[in-house]
Amino acid sequence: MVNGETNRFVLGQERKAQAKEIMAEVMAALKEKGYNPINQLVGYFVSGDPTYITNHRGARATIRKLERDELLEVILTDFFEQLDRE
């Protein structure tokens, strides 16, 4: 924060599409390995520890293509946009 202002992260449409693709690939790899994707992703987002994400299908390298805050921004934006539509 600068001068009491809230930082705002803005992602372009291309980055949003990339984030969605990353999340889809990682979720698929986690499911294939028999993990609960939600639990594993929460562990990753909270701790920053990439070992929560399997190496299967290159998922660990894939999720690290974007910063955690960028991925979370896309997830939360989509969630709240869906709420607004209901």
C-alpha positions, 0 to 999 in steps of 0.5 A: 500500500502507498499512502493508505491506498489499496493495491489493485492487480489488473490482469489482461484478458490473455493472462486470464485465459492463461490462468484458466488454462493453467488451473484446468491442467493442474486440476486434471493432473491432481484428479488423475493422481487421485488427489483432492484438487481443492485440498491440494490447491488450498495448501499451495495457495496458503503456504506457497509450497509447490510440493502440494502440486503433483509433478504428474503431467508437468502440473507443478511447473505449469502452476508456477507459470503465473504468480499465486496472486494472479491465479487467485485474482482470476479464481475470485473474480470468476466466483464473484461474477457468478454470484452477481449473475444469480 
